[in-house]
Amino acid sequence: MSGHSKWHSIKHKKGAADAKRGKIFTRLIKELTVAARAGGGDPDMNPRLRTIIAEAKASNMPRENIERAIRRGTGQEPGVSYEEAFYEGYGPGGAAMIIEVLTDNKNRTAGEIRHLLEKHGGNLAAPNAVAWMFNKKGYIVVEKAKADEEKLMNAVLEAGADDFQDDEDNWEVFSAPDKFPAVNEAVKALGIEPATAKVSMIPQNYVKLEGKPAQQMIKLMEGLEDHDDVQNVSSNFDIEEKEIEASLA
């Protein structure tokens, strides 16, 4: 099981996801606005917007918030203009990282991301230095206690999922990004609330971290996720569950 997967699963169990709901909504509002500005406000004609709407619904964002963000993107309501940026780098122990941001000031954000990485034993890398290590996929995590394996597997595969994996206490479901909305709806139709449901950069291989590098990575992840401009962080670190739990206690 990847450390990154464990990271999100443990935070969900501890209620950290609910505590950060405001942060999650802020991230999704930015993504909805940018997607609507780039491809229009009709989700039927804008696959990227359709995917983000599905993620927003999975996070229980009110419909009014979703619609307002889309109107801002199409220019029907005033709002701040955001730009996308992707930073690649290495965390402690050489773990690869992709940091996705939406910002109204790229220079400021780049400096702050560089500072966070260096503070916790990492560094920025050149474009495409680590991106080749990841594949973009729809990613859903369901706690085993909440789902019957056969029913869940049949539902997600029928909806278009590519892969269904046993991940200790969880089931992991992977799909092509364009299939994510249908697969997520199939999970919700079973009355299941996923621990994680998003389109993410999934690593091809993992780097095992222990001791000081592991602790530095956990602090780095917390710092990045608390940054207002950071939308998503993908990494190929693998840290033992007990070490993550101890740090988040």
Secondary structure as GFF3:
##gff-version 3
##sequence-region A 1 249
A	DSSP	alpha_helix	3	13	.	.	.	ID=ss1
A	DSSP	alpha_helix	16	19	.	.	.	ID=ss2
A	DSSP	alpha_helix	21	39	.	.	.	ID=ss3
A	DSSP	alpha_helix	47	58	.	.	.	ID=ss4
A	DSSP	alpha_helix	63	74	.	.	.	ID=ss5
A	DSSP	beta_strand	83	90	.	.	.	ID=ss6
A	DSSP	three_ten_helix	92	94	.	.	.	ID=ss7
A	DSSP	beta_strand	96	103	.	.	.	ID=ss8
A	DSSP	alpha_helix	106	119	.	.	.	ID=ss9
A	DSSP	beta_strand	123	124	.	.	.	ID=ss10
A	DSSP	three_ten_helix	131	133	.	.	.	ID=ss11
A	DSSP	beta_strand	134	143	.	.	.	ID=ss12
A	DSSP	three_ten_helix	144	146	.	.	.	ID=ss13
A	DSSP	alpha_helix	149	159	.	.	.	ID=ss14
A	DSSP	beta_strand	163	167	.	.	.	ID=ss15
A	DSSP	beta_strand	170	175	.	.	.	ID=ss16
A	DSSP	three_ten_helix	177	179	.	.	.	ID=ss17
A	DSSP	alpha_helix	180	189	.	.	.	ID=ss18
A	DSSP	beta_strand	196	203	.	.	.	ID=ss19
A	DSSP	beta_strand	207	208	.	.	.	ID=ss20
A	DSSP	alpha_helix	211	226	.	.	.	ID=ss21
A	DSSP	beta_strand	230	235	.	.	.	ID=ss22
A	DSSP	beta_strand	237	238	.	.	.	ID=ss23
A	DSSP	alpha_helix	241	248	.	.	.	ID=ss24
###
